[in-house]
């Protein structure tokens, strides 16, 4: 039986004849339900994994990751590295055009990276790519990246979901225009878009990969309420649900036609403590807050067992990540440290979650209850996407009202550099990047720089180990949990895969009868 698109269902409901339905019957589209609103369709300016990944509808990079997080060439065909590690010569595909008909060439590569490495553009991903000194156009299908210093993970950096190729004609437009009018080499084109409600894309008929995409369209729908996402999956309104609430796993496993996906991830959850504000400027307070959270109980109560306690600054699966073991739950020691720091009766603070998805509200409430025995009174608030951008990502150290905030991070390049640098380097204070703790330690800053200057793996491991030991002791965060991926999909859906960093691969997505 053919898959009925929602358009076909609507036409049938209106009583129209089968001949009118012929085109609708042939159309294949899916609905993907996500847990939060989109912030931008410009991957270079996105600060969240979701926005970067839905933008794969329109955009592709020189390299990418397959479903096993292995680096694969996409718009590139290969690369070579100079002996000094300062030049990466990348060869390009010759059969690619942008969706506006413009040929994809090395000049487009140069133009895209000149935009993101221009500090005056104030793009979120500037820090990720600022190690690029210049891009040389050797010929139409060869681009040479000249780096400021050797960086052994540079190809992984290019594979990051932000490193995409945009149509050269839009690069001079302002950020707002690019955020709403994508133009790239990807499998789909924009049909309509409202960041808080929907993103509807349609097949790119001139996509360069033969036979792809197999779908005629995808509708992406933000639905913050977990029970609503679950209901949409059970009724068939959704074909794929990202971030299934832990309490819904069993009911979805028992739902006919639904497949539940459980997989490890490299997404770690933290509470960022503003180290420039009292009482969080005192390391004893920060350590006390780590001792006062029962991580095992957190995994059971909030995540229903679909998470594991954090054991390091970055989780297993991130290259160079060092594991220290779970920060022990010790309420007596937490009280002693608070008393020593001058807060024997606790304190009051505001505590934000960077999303209004239902699991974040549960997390806020759990932490609020955990800290209550210490006399700590938390005023909790789950932020919508726009509020997060304004309150967490836009305000600098002098004006930020952030005291405590929880979010998560995945090192989408696969290496720990892309956690230490954006989250813990002094140069990465918002609005430049994501150091929400406003943490500054010269020893860590020096280690980040030193690691970038060496291609010797043993030396780099030693540098990163020492940096992580320093961060673990300084405790600029409360180290919480590492997610397990929980997603659900129709058994008819194929070729749509979750990635360990919280993203997706969906170029081959299809619906089978």
C-alpha positions as CSV (number, residue, x, y, z in Angstrom):
1,X,0.0,0.0,0.0
2,X,1.5,3.4,-0.9
3,X,2.5,5.8,2.0
4,X,-0.1,8.5,2.2
5,X,1.4,11.9,2.7
6,X,-0.4,14.3,5.0
7,X,-1.5,16.2,1.9
8,X,-3.1,13.1,0.6
9,X,-4.9,12.5,3.8
10,X,-6.2,16.0,3.8
11,X,-7.5,15.7,0.2
12,X,-9.2,12.4,1.0
13,X,-10.9,14.0,4.0
14,X,-12.2,16.7,1.6
15,X,-13.8,14.0,-0.6
16,X,-11.6,14.5,-3.7
17,X,-11.3,11.8,-6.3
18,X,-8.4,9.4,-6.6
19,X,-7.1,11.0,-9.8
20,X,-6.6,14.2,-7.9
21,X,-4.7,12.2,-5.3
22,X,-2.2,10.6,-7.6
23,X,0.5,13.1,-7.1
24,X,-0.1,13.3,-3.3
25,X,0.1,9.5,-3.1
26,X,3.5,9.4,-4.8
27,X,4.9,12.1,-2.5
28,X,7.0,10.8,0.4
29,X,7.6,13.1,3.3
30,X,8.3,12.6,7.0
31,X,7.8,14.6,10.2
32,X,10.7,14.8,12.6
33,X,9.8,16.1,16.1
34,X,12.5,17.8,18.2
35,X,12.6,19.1,21.7
36,X,13.3,22.8,21.3
37,X,13.0,25.7,18.8
38,X,15.6,26.5,16.2
39,X,17.9,29.5,16.7
40,X,19.2,30.0,13.1
41,X,19.7,28.2,9.8
42,X,23.3,29.6,9.6
43,X,25.5,26.8,11.0
44,X,28.4,29.2,11.4
45,X,26.4,31.2,13.8
46,X,24.5,28.4,15.6
47,X,25.3,27.7,19.2
48,X,23.2,24.6,19.5
49,X,23.5,21.1,18.0
50,X,19.9,21.0,16.8
51,X,20.1,24.1,14.6
52,X,23.4,23.0,13.1
53,X,21.9,19.6,12.2
54,X,18.6,20.6,10.7
55,X,20.7,22.9,8.5
56,X,22.2,19.7,6.9
57,X,18.9,19.8,4.9
58,X,20.5,22.7,2.9
59,X,24.2,22.5,3.5
60,X,27.2,20.2,3.3
61,X,30.8,20.5,4.3
62,X,34.1,19.4,2.8
63,X,34.1,16.5,5.2
64,X,31.5,15.1,7.6
65,X,30.8,12.2,9.9
66,X,29.1,9.0,9.1
67,X,26.6,7.2,11.4
68,X,29.6,5.8,13.4
69,X,31.2,9.2,13.8
70,X,34.0,8.4,11.4
71,X,35.3,11.2,9.2
72,X,34.2,10.9,5.6
73,X,34.8,13.1,2.5
74,X,31.6,14.9,1.3
75,X,32.4,17.8,-1.0
76,X,36.1,17.0,-0.8
77,X,37.7,14.0,-2.5
78,X,40.8,13.9,-0.4
79,X,43.6,15.9,1.2
80,X,47.3,16.0,1.9
81,X,49.3,17.6,4.7
82,X,52.6,19.5,4.5
83,X,55.5,18.1,6.6
84,X,55.3,21.1,9.0
85,X,51.6,20.5,9.5
86,X,50.8,24.1,8.5
87,X,49.2,23.5,5.1
88,X,46.3,21.2,4.2
89,X,45.7,20.7,0.5
90,X,42.1,19.7,-0.2
91,X,40.8,18.4,-3.5
92,X,37.2,19.0,-4.4
93,X,34.4,17.2,-6.3
94,X,33.9,18.5,-9.8
95,X,30.2,17.6,-10.3
96,X,28.6,19.8,-7.7
97,X,26.4,22.9,-8.0
98,X,24.8,25.1,-5.4
99,X,21.1,25.2,-5.4
100,X,21.1,28.6,-7.2
101,X,23.0,26.9,-10.1
102,X,26.4,28.3,-9.3
103,X,29.3,25.7,-9.7
104,X,31.0,24.7,-6.5
105,X,34.7,25.6,-6.7
106,X,37.7,26.4,-4.5
107,X,36.7,30.1,-4.7
108,X,33.6,29.3,-2.8
109,X,35.6,27.4,-0.2
110,X,37.8,30.5,0.3
111,X,34.8,32.8,0.5
112,X,33.0,30.7,3.1
113,X,36.0,30.5,5.4
114,X,37.0,34.1,5.0
115,X,33.5,35.0,6.3
116,X,33.8,32.9,9.5
117,X,37.4,33.9,10.3
118,X,36.5,37.6,10.0
119,X,36.1,38.7,13.7
120,X,34.0,41.7,12.6
121,X,31.2,39.3,11.5
122,X,30.8,38.1,15.2
123,X,29.9,34.6,14.2
124,X,29.5,32.0,17.0
125,X,31.9,29.6,15.3
126,X,34.7,32.1,14.8
127,X,36.7,30.5,17.6
128,X,36.5,27.0,16.0
129,X,38.0,28.2,12.8
130,X,40.2,31.2,13.8
131,X,43.3,28.9,13.5
132,X,43.0,29.3,9.7
133,X,45.4,31.9,8.5
134,X,44.2,31.9,4.9
135,X,42.7,29.8,2.2
136,X,44.5,29.7,-1.1
137,X,42.8,28.9,-4.4
138,X,45.3,26.7,-6.2
139,X,42.9,25.9,-9.0
140,X,39.2,25.5,-9.4
141,X,39.1,22.2,-7.6
142,X,42.0,22.5,-5.1
143,X,42.0,24.6,-2.0
144,X,45.0,25.0,0.3
145,X,44.3,25.8,4.0
146,X,47.2,27.6,5.6
147,X,47.1,27.4,9.4
148,X,48.6,29.7,12.0
149,X,50.0,26.7,13.9
150,X,50.0,22.9,13.4
151,X,46.7,21.3,14.4
152,X,46.5,17.5,14.0
153,X,42.7,17.4,14.3
154,X,42.1,19.9,11.5
155,X,40.2,17.5,9.2
156,X,37.9,16.7,12.2
157,X,37.5,20.4,12.6
158,X,36.4,20.7,8.9
159,X,34.0,17.9,9.5
160,X,32.2,19.8,12.3
161,X,28.6,20.4,11.3
162,X,29.1,24.1,11.2
163,X,31.8,23.9,8.5
164,X,29.5,24.1,5.5
165,X,29.6,25.6,2.0
166,X,27.1,28.4,1.4
167,X,26.2,29.9,-2.0
168,X,28.8,32.6,-2.6
169,X,26.1,35.1,-3.5
170,X,24.6,35.1,0.1
171,X,27.8,35.5,2.0
172,X,27.7,39.3,1.8
173,X,24.2,39.4,3.3
174,X,23.7,40.2,7.0
175,X,23.4,37.5,9.6
176,X,19.6,37.7,9.8
177,X,19.1,37.3,6.1
178,X,21.4,34.2,6.0
179,X,19.6,32.8,9.1
180,X,16.3,32.7,7.2
181,X,17.3,32.2,3.6
182,X,19.7,29.2,3.2
183,X,21.4,28.4,-0.1
184,X,23.9,25.5,-0.3
185,X,24.6,22.2,-2.0
186,X,22.4,20.0,0.2
187,X,19.6,17.6,-0.6
188,X,16.7,19.9,0.3
189,X,15.5,23.4,-0.3
190,X,13.6,25.7,2.1
191,X,9.8,25.7,1.7
192,X,8.7,27.6,4.8
193,X,10.1,28.3,8.2
194,X,9.0,29.6,11.6
195,X,11.8,29.0,14.2
196,X,9.4,28.2,17.1
197,X,6.9,26.1,15.1
198,X,8.2,24.4,12.0
199,X,10.8,24.0,9.3
200,X,9.5,22.5,6.1
201,X,12.0,21.5,3.4
202,X,11.4,20.0,-0.1
203,X,13.6,17.9,-2.3
204,X,16.4,19.6,-4.3
205,X,15.7,18.2,-7.8
206,X,19.2,19.1,-8.9
207,X,21.1,17.5,-6.0
208,X,24.4,16.2,-7.1
209,X,24.2,12.7,-5.6
210,X,22.3,10.5,-8.1
211,X,19.1,9.0,-6.7
212,X,19.0,11.3,-3.6
213,X,17.2,12.4,-1.7
214,X,14.6,9.7,-1.6
215,X,12.1,11.7,0.3
216,X,10.1,14.6,-1.2
217,X,10.3,16.6,2.0
218,X,10.9,16.8,5.7
219,X,8.9,18.7,8.3
220,X,10.8,19.5,11.4
221,X,8.6,20.4,14.4
222,X,9.8,21.7,17.8
223,X,7.7,20.2,20.6
224,X,9.2,21.0,24.1
225,X,6.7,18.8,26.0
226,X,8.0,15.3,26.2
227,X,4.6,13.6,26.6
228,X,3.3,15.4,23.4
229,X,6.3,14.1,21.4
230,X,5.5,10.6,22.7
231,X,1.9,10.9,21.7
232,X,2.8,12.1,18.2
233,X,5.0,9.1,17.8
234,X,2.3,6.7,19.0
235,X,-0.4,8.1,16.7
236,X,1.8,8.2,13.6
237,X,1.9,12.0,13.4
238,X,5.7,11.8,13.8
239,X,8.0,9.5,11.8
240,X,11.0,10.3,14.0
241,X,11.2,11.7,17.6
242,X,14.4,13.1,18.9
243,X,15.0,12.9,22.6
244,X,12.3,10.6,23.9
245,X,11.5,11.2,27.6
246,X,13.0,8.3,29.6
247,X,9.6,7.5,31.1
248,X,8.2,7.0,27.6
249,X,10.6,4.3,26.5
250,X,8.5,1.3,27.7
251,X,5.2,2.5,26.2
252,X,6.9,3.2,22.8
253,X,8.7,-0.1,22.8
254,X,5.2,-1.7,23.2
255,X,3.7,0.5,20.4
256,X,3.2,-1.4,17.1
257,X,5.1,0.0,14.2
258,X,7.6,2.0,16.4
259,X,11.3,1.3,16.9
260,X,13.1,2.7,19.9
261,X,16.7,3.6,19.5
262,X,19.1,3.4,22.5
263,X,22.7,4.3,22.0
264,X,25.7,5.8,23.8
265,X,26.5,9.5,23.3
266,X,29.3,12.0,24.0
267,X,26.8,14.6,25.3
268,X,27.7,15.5,28.9
269,X,25.5,17.6,31.2
270,X,26.9,20.3,33.5
271,X,25.8,23.1,35.8
272,X,27.9,26.2,34.9
273,X,28.8,28.3,38.0
274,X,29.7,31.9,37.3
275,X,33.1,32.0,38.9
276,X,33.2,35.8,38.8
277,X,30.3,36.2,41.2
278,X,30.0,35.4,44.9
279,X,29.6,32.7,46.3
280,X,30.8,30.8,43.2
281,X,34.1,32.7,43.1
282,X,35.1,30.5,46.0
283,X,36.4,27.0,44.9
284,X,35.2,25.5,48.2
285,X,31.6,26.5,47.3
286,X,31.9,25.0,43.8
287,X,33.4,21.8,45.2
288,X,30.6,21.6,47.8
289,X,28.0,21.8,45.1
290,X,29.6,18.9,43.4
291,X,29.6,16.8,46.6
292,X,25.9,17.7,47.3
293,X,24.5,16.1,44.2
294,X,23.7,12.3,44.2
295,X,24.6,11.5,40.6
296,X,23.3,7.9,40.8
297,X,20.0,9.2,42.1
298,X,19.9,11.8,39.3
299,X,20.3,9.1,36.7
300,X,17.5,7.1,38.2
301,X,15.0,9.8,39.0
302,X,15.3,12.3,36.1
303,X,16.7,10.0,33.4
304,X,15.1,6.7,34.4
305,X,18.5,5.0,34.1
306,X,19.1,6.3,30.6
307,X,22.2,8.3,31.6
308,X,25.4,7.6,33.5
309,X,27.2,9.8,36.1
310,X,29.9,12.0,34.6
311,X,33.4,10.8,35.4
312,X,35.4,13.5,33.8
313,X,35.5,16.9,32.2
314,X,34.6,15.1,28.9
315,X,33.0,11.7,28.5
316,X,34.5,8.4,27.2
317,X,34.4,8.6,23.4
318,X,36.0,12.0,23.1
319,X,39.6,11.7,22.1
320,X,42.0,12.6,24.9
321,X,39.3,12.7,27.6
322,X,40.6,11.6,31.0
323,X,38.3,9.9,33.5
324,X,38.6,10.6,37.2
325,X,35.6,8.6,38.6
326,X,32.2,9.9,39.8
327,X,32.4,12.9,42.1
328,X,31.3,11.3,45.4
329,X,28.0,12.2,47.1
330,X,29.0,13.5,50.5
331,X,26.6,15.9,52.1
332,X,28.6,16.1,55.3
333,X,31.7,17.3,53.4
334,X,29.6,19.7,51.3
335,X,28.3,21.3,54.5
336,X,31.8,21.6,55.9
337,X,33.1,23.2,52.8
338,X,30.3,25.7,52.7
339,X,30.9,26.6,56.4
340,X,34.6,27.0,55.7
341,X,33.8,29.4,52.9
342,X,31.5,31.5,55.1
343,X,28.1,30.1,54.1
344,X,27.1,27.8,57.0
345,X,23.4,28.6,56.4
346,X,23.6,28.4,52.6
347,X,22.7,31.1,50.1
348,X,20.2,32.1,47.4
349,X,20.8,31.9,43.7
350,X,19.1,31.9,40.3
351,X,19.4,28.7,38.4
352,X,18.5,28.5,34.7
353,X,18.1,25.6,32.3
354,X,19.1,26.4,28.7
355,X,16.0,24.7,27.3
356,X,12.3,24.5,28.3
357,X,12.1,20.9,27.3
358,X,10.3,18.9,30.1
359,X,13.4,16.9,31.1
360,X,15.1,20.2,32.0
361,X,12.4,21.2,34.3
362,X,12.7,17.9,36.1
363,X,16.4,18.4,36.3
364,X,16.0,21.9,37.8
365,X,13.6,20.6,40.4
366,X,15.9,17.7,41.3
367,X,18.9,19.9,41.9
368,X,16.7,22.4,43.8
369,X,15.8,19.5,46.2
370,X,19.3,18.2,46.5
371,X,20.7,21.6,47.6
372,X,17.8,22.4,50.0
373,X,19.4,20.5,53.0
374,X,22.4,22.8,52.7
375,X,20.2,25.9,53.1
376,X,20.6,26.8,49.4
377,X,17.5,28.3,48.0
378,X,17.4,28.2,44.2
379,X,15.1,30.3,42.0
380,X,14.7,28.1,38.9
381,X,13.7,29.0,35.4
382,X,13.7,26.9,32.1
383,X,14.6,29.3,29.2
384,X,13.1,29.3,25.8
385,X,15.6,29.3,22.9
386,X,15.4,33.1,22.4
387,X,15.8,33.7,26.2
388,X,18.9,31.4,26.2
389,X,20.5,33.4,23.4
390,X,19.8,36.7,25.1
391,X,20.6,35.8,28.7
392,X,23.4,33.2,28.3
393,X,25.1,33.7,24.9
394,X,24.9,37.5,24.4
395,X,25.8,39.1,27.7
396,X,29.5,39.5,28.6
397,X,31.2,39.0,31.9
398,X,30.4,42.6,33.2
399,X,26.7,42.5,32.4
400,X,25.8,38.8,32.7
401,X,23.1,38.0,35.2
402,X,23.9,34.3,35.0
403,X,24.7,32.7,38.4
404,X,24.0,29.0,37.7
405,X,22.9,27.4,34.5
406,X,22.6,23.9,33.1
407,X,23.0,22.8,29.5
408,X,25.0,20.1,27.8
409,X,27.9,19.9,25.4
410,X,29.2,17.4,22.8
411,X,32.7,17.7,21.2
412,X,31.4,17.5,17.7
413,X,34.9,17.3,16.2
414,X,35.6,14.2,18.3
415,X,38.5,15.7,20.1
416,X,38.7,17.4,23.5
417,X,40.1,20.6,22.1
418,X,36.5,21.4,21.1
419,X,35.4,21.3,24.7
420,X,38.3,22.9,26.5
421,X,38.7,25.8,24.0
422,X,35.0,27.0,23.7
423,X,33.9,26.2,27.3
424,X,37.0,26.8,29.5
425,X,39.4,29.2,27.7
426,X,39.5,32.8,29.0
427,X,39.1,34.1,25.4
428,X,35.8,32.2,25.2
429,X,33.7,34.3,27.5
430,X,30.3,35.1,26.0
431,X,29.4,36.6,23.6
432,X,32.6,35.3,21.9
433,X,31.9,31.7,22.8
434,X,30.4,29.4,25.5
435,X,32.5,29.8,28.6
436,X,29.3,30.3,30.7
437,X,31.3,29.8,34.0
438,X,33.5,32.8,33.0
439,X,36.3,30.5,34.1
440,X,39.8,31.8,33.7
441,X,43.0,29.8,34.6
442,X,46.3,30.7,32.9
443,X,47.5,27.2,33.3
444,X,44.5,25.8,31.4
445,X,44.9,28.6,28.7
446,X,48.5,27.7,28.2
447,X,47.7,24.0,27.9
448,X,45.1,24.6,25.3
449,X,47.6,26.6,23.2
450,X,50.5,24.2,23.8
451,X,48.3,21.2,22.7
452,X,47.5,23.0,19.4
453,X,51.2,23.5,18.7
454,X,52.1,19.8,18.8
455,X,51.3,16.9,16.5
456,X,53.0,14.4,18.9
457,X,50.2,12.3,20.4
458,X,51.9,11.4,23.6
459,X,52.9,14.9,24.3
460,X,49.4,16.2,23.5
461,X,47.9,13.5,25.8
462,X,50.1,14.7,28.7
463,X,49.2,18.3,28.2
464,X,45.5,17.6,28.0
465,X,45.6,15.3,31.1
466,X,47.1,18.1,33.2
467,X,44.6,20.6,31.9
468,X,41.7,18.3,32.8
469,X,43.1,17.6,36.2
470,X,43.2,21.3,36.9
471,X,39.6,21.9,35.7
472,X,38.3,18.9,37.7
473,X,39.9,20.3,40.9
474,X,38.8,23.9,40.2
475,X,35.2,22.7,39.6
476,X,33.9,25.6,37.5
477,X,31.0,23.2,36.8
478,X,28.9,20.7,38.7
479,X,29.7,17.6,36.7
480,X,26.3,15.8,36.2
481,X,25.7,13.0,33.7
482,X,26.4,11.6,30.3
483,X,23.3,11.1,28.1
484,X,22.3,8.0,26.4
485,X,20.6,8.6,23.1
486,X,16.9,7.8,23.3
487,X,15.1,8.3,20.0
488,X,12.1,6.6,18.3
489,X,11.1,6.1,14.7
490,X,8.6,4.5,12.5
491,X,9.6,1.0,11.4
492,X,9.0,2.2,7.9
493,X,11.7,4.9,8.1
494,X,15.2,3.9,7.0
495,X,18.5,5.8,6.6
496,X,17.8,8.3,9.4
497,X,20.5,7.8,12.1
498,X,21.3,9.6,15.4
499,X,24.9,10.5,16.1
500,X,26.8,10.2,19.3
501,X,27.2,14.0,19.5
502,X,23.4,14.5,19.4
503,X,23.1,15.2,15.7
504,X,21.8,13.2,12.8
505,X,22.6,11.7,9.4
506,X,19.6,11.7,7.1
507,X,20.7,12.2,3.5
508,X,19.6,8.6,2.7
509,X,16.4,8.7,4.6
510,X,13.5,6.9,3.0
511,X,10.0,5.5,3.8
512,X,9.4,1.8,2.9
513,X,6.0,0.4,2.3
